[in-house]
């Protein structure tokens, strides 16, 4: 006799002969395996759909942000607010770098320095004379070398956030790009001038 058990077909094992008993056991084992595989495939398909949805959502959000910043930047440009326009452009560049970090792992040092300068420009607008920075490049050809995307900006950010922001004085971030023994070196230094509290 055939019966349904949790949407799974099985044979009621009530046979007297050994042959039918073994057949029913084999049939039930096969249907259990099929049921397991069906559920596995179904769950995998759900996971794939969730991943696809997440990917689409991650693509929608950046585009929305970029379009919004572009609209704000355009209005600032039309209104003659050049500083606001430049800050919007700098923020957009940094966001784009973060969102697209998985698309292209390596970028030219020239591009990495663009990210760094965007960050420093924003922080300079925030801190004013408290933050200064210098960029020294031994040879412009070094800018063509490739490095991991966003490998330098977090180091510069760390210098500003932990070295300059909490201090009473002023600080200068010095970025040097040199060639030493056939190795391109990107050096970040922080020079601080402390002011004693009264």
C-alpha positions in Angstrom: 0.0 0.0 0.0 1.2 3.5 -0.9 0.8 6.4 1.5 1.9 10.1 1.8 4.1 11.0 4.8 5.1 14.7 5.0 4.8 15.0 1.2 7.0 12.0 0.8 5.8 8.8 -0.9 6.5 5.5 1.0 5.3 1.9 1.1 3.8 0.6 4.3 6.2 -2.1 5.4 3.6 -4.8 6.3 4.7 -7.6 3.9 5.2 -11.1 5.1 7.6 -12.3 2.4 11.3 -11.3 2.7 11.5 -10.2 -1.0 8.7 -7.7 -0.7 10.0 -6.5 2.7 13.4 -5.8 1.1 11.8 -4.1 -1.9 9.7 -1.8 0.4 12.8 -0.9 2.4 14.7 -0.1 -0.8 11.8 1.9 -2.2 11.4 3.9 1.0 15.1 4.6 1.2 15.1 5.8 -2.4 12.2 8.2 -1.8 13.8 9.6 1.4 17.0 10.3 -0.6 15.0 12.0 -3.4 13.0 14.1 -0.9 16.3 15.1 0.7 17.9 16.1 -2.6 14.7 18.0 -3.6 14.9 20.1 -0.4 18.6 20.6 -0.8 18.1 22.0 -4.4 15.2 24.1 -3.3 17.1 25.7 -0.4 20.1 26.3 -2.7 17.9 28.0 -5.2 16.5 30.3 -2.4 20.1 31.1 -1.3 21.0 32.0 -4.9 17.9 34.2 -5.3 18.7 36.0 -2.0 22.3 36.5 -3.2 21.1 37.9 -6.5 18.7 40.3 -4.7 21.4 41.4 -2.4 23.7 42.1 -5.4 20.9 44.1 -7.1 20.3 46.1 -3.9 24.0 46.8 -3.5 24.1 48.1 -7.1 21.0 50.3 -6.6 22.2 52.1 -3.5 25.6 53.4 -5.0 23.9 54.6 -8.2 21.3 56.5 -6.1 24.0 58.1 -4.0 26.1 59.0 -7.0 23.1 60.6 -8.8 22.2 62.5 -5.6 25.7 63.8 -5.1 25.8 64.7 -8.8 22.6 66.7 -8.5 23.8 68.5 -5.4 27.1 69.2 -7.0 25.5 70.7 -10.1 23.3 73.0 -8.0 26.3 74.1 -6.0 28.2 74.8 -9.2 25.3 76.8 -10.7 25.0 78.8 -7.5 28.7 79.6 -7.5 29.5 77.6 -4.4 32.8 76.2 -5.6 33.9 74.9 -2.2 30.7 72.9 -1.8 31.0 71.6 -5.3 34.6 70.4 -4.7 33.7 68.7 -1.5 30.8 66.9 -3.2 33.2 65.7 -5.9 35.7 64.6 -3.4 33.1 62.6 -1.4 31.7 61.0 -4.5 35.2 59.9 -5.6 35.9 58.3 -2.2 32.5 56.5 -2.2 33.1 55.2 -5.7 36.5 53.9 -4.7 34.9 52.0 -1.8 32.0 50.6 -3.7 34.1 49.4 -6.6 37.0 48.0 -4.6 36.0 44.5 -5.6 35.8 45.2 -9.3 39.4 46.1 -9.9 41.9 45.1 -7.1 44.8 47.1 -8.5 45.0 50.8 -9.5 47.8 53.1 -10.6 49.5 55.0 -7.7 48.2 58.1 -9.6 44.6 57.0 -8.9 45.4 56.0 -5.3 46.9 59.5 -4.7 43.6 61.0 -6.1 41.7 59.2 -3.3 44.2 60.4 -0.7 44.0 64.0 -1.9 40.2 63.8 -1.9 40.3 62.7 1.7 42.8 65.3 2.7 40.8 68.0 1.0 37.7 67.1 2.9 39.5 67.0 6.2 41.3 70.3 5.4 38.0 71.9 5.0 37.0 70.5 8.4 40.1 71.3 10.4 41.4 74.4 8.6 44.9 75.5 9.6 45.1 72.6 12.1 45.8 70.2 9.2 48.5 70.7 6.6 49.8 68.1 4.1 52.7 67.7 1.7 53.1 65.2 -1.2 56.6 64.5 -2.4 57.0 62.3 -5.5 60.6 61.5 -6.5 59.7 60.6 -10.1 56.4 61.1 -11.9 56.9 57.7 -13.6 56.3 56.0 -10.3 52.7 57.1 -10.5 52.2 54.5 -13.3 53.0 51.6 -11.0 50.1 49.6 -9.7 49.1 49.1 -6.1 46.1 47.6 -4.3 43.1 50.0 -4.4 42.7 52.0 -1.1 46.0 50.7 0.3 47.3 54.2 1.2 44.2 56.2 2.1 43.3 54.3 5.3 46.9 54.9 6.6 46.6 58.6 5.9 43.1 58.6 7.5 44.6 56.9 10.6 47.2 59.6 10.9 44.6 62.3 10.8 42.0 60.7 13.1 44.5 59.5 15.7 47.4 61.9 15.3 45.9 65.3 14.6 42.2 65.3 15.5 42.6 64.7 19.3 45.6 67.1 19.7 45.5 70.7 20.6 48.2 71.8 18.2 48.6 71.5 14.4 49.9 68.6 12.3 51.3 68.0 8.9 50.9 64.8 7.0 53.8 64.1 4.7 53.4 61.5 1.9 56.6 60.5 0.0 56.8 58.2 -3.0 60.3 57.1 -3.8 62.1 54.2 -5.5 64.5 52.3 -3.2 66.4 49.3 -4.4 63.9 48.6 -7.2 61.0 48.9 -4.8 58.4 51.6 -4.9 57.9 52.9 -1.3 55.0 55.0 -0.2 55.9 56.6 3.1 53.4 58.4 5.4 54.8 60.6 8.1 53.1 62.9 10.7 54.7 66.0 12.0 53.0 67.5 15.1 53.3 70.9 16.8 51.9 70.7 20.3 50.2 73.6 22.0 50.0 73.3 25.8 46.7 73.9 27.4 46.4 77.1 29.5 
